[in-house]
Amino acid sequence: MATTRDAKRRPTHPGAILREDVLPALNLTQTACAQRLGVSRLTVSELLHEKRGVSPDMALRLGRMLGNGPGVWLRMQQALDLWELERTKALDYAAIERIAA
């Protein structure tokens, strides 16, 4: 089932999902999460504070730890990345002339 989101609204950062929903539900601290993921506490902190995106490596780690696979984390990050680019580089993209294949 596909979900729809207002295209004008910024997609939620995957780190916010972890910070607000996942870690509290699992009663996990940043330190415990970092240990389980095999990364530094700084890496987790930057993700939770939306200073870092979810890389394929992190998506694999999160998907493994949470049992939901990497795809969900990559799709969330991709939606956010595309939304931001469409706004910050709109003029660049508008200047690209379409050609028929």
Legacy VTK file of the C-alpha trace (Angstrom):
# vtk DataFile Version 3.0
C-alpha trace
ASCII
DATASET POLYDATA
POINTS 101 float
0.000 0.000 0.000
1.482 3.302 -1.082
1.291 6.252 1.229
0.919 9.783 0.011
2.532 12.816 1.515
2.001 16.472 0.782
4.725 17.201 -1.792
5.286 20.621 -0.212
6.109 19.109 3.164
9.695 18.087 3.806
10.019 14.315 4.291
10.959 13.250 7.784
14.655 12.646 8.262
15.389 8.981 9.097
17.356 10.171 12.125
14.225 11.836 13.482
12.344 8.537 13.179
15.103 6.841 15.153
15.267 9.633 17.737
11.546 10.121 18.273
10.076 6.663 17.696
12.506 3.765 17.447
15.040 4.298 20.224
12.457 5.299 22.864
10.253 2.306 21.959
13.240 -0.010 22.362
14.500 1.833 25.437
17.914 2.232 23.753
20.384 5.016 24.446
22.587 6.500 21.738
25.543 4.650 23.232
23.755 1.298 23.289
22.526 1.843 19.741
26.042 2.668 18.550
27.420 -0.450 20.230
24.773 -2.664 18.635
25.392 -1.112 15.217
29.178 -1.333 15.541
29.706 2.378 14.936
30.838 5.304 17.052
28.490 7.186 19.338
29.312 10.324 17.314
28.038 8.638 14.138
24.721 7.808 15.812
24.496 11.257 17.399
25.007 13.004 14.056
22.336 10.825 12.469
19.850 11.437 15.288
20.475 15.197 15.123
20.029 15.161 11.338
23.592 16.253 10.630
24.250 13.051 8.691
22.155 11.043 6.282
21.643 7.307 6.152
24.325 5.736 3.965
23.901 2.277 2.401
26.224 0.935 5.118
24.121 2.468 7.884
20.915 1.267 6.206
22.260 -2.279 6.264
23.208 -1.933 9.919
19.845 -0.443 10.927
17.900 -2.953 8.874
19.796 -5.811 10.464
19.399 -4.478 14.002
15.706 -3.659 13.631
14.756 -6.552 11.364
13.125 -4.374 8.715
15.872 -4.503 6.074
17.910 -1.682 4.564
15.386 -0.633 1.928
13.071 1.272 4.239
15.964 3.390 5.536
17.344 4.053 2.062
13.913 5.037 0.725
13.403 7.504 3.575
16.807 9.066 2.904
16.241 9.125 -0.850
12.883 10.882 -0.459
14.520 13.544 1.704
17.525 13.981 -0.615
15.343 14.354 -3.721
12.977 16.782 -1.998
15.867 19.002 -0.905
17.583 18.933 -4.304
14.364 19.759 -6.130
14.173 22.925 -4.066
17.808 23.992 -3.917
18.634 23.278 -7.570
15.273 23.829 -9.224
16.667 26.388 -11.684
19.514 24.084 -12.703
17.097 21.252 -13.405
14.635 23.508 -15.231
17.408 24.502 -17.644
17.907 20.918 -18.795
16.308 20.420 -22.170
14.373 17.217 -22.620
15.168 15.039 -25.601
13.060 12.222 -26.937
14.594 8.766 -26.928
LINES 1 102
101 0 1 2 3 4 5 6 7 8 9 10 11 12 13 14 15 16 17 18 19 20 21 22 23 24 25 26 27 28 29 30 31 32 33 34 35 36 37 38 39 40 41 42 43 44 45 46 47 48 49 50 51 52 53 54 55 56 57 58 59 60 61 62 63 64 65 66 67 68 69 70 71 72 73 74 75 76 77 78 79 80 81 82 83 84 85 86 87 88 89 90 91 92 93 94 95 96 97 98 99 100
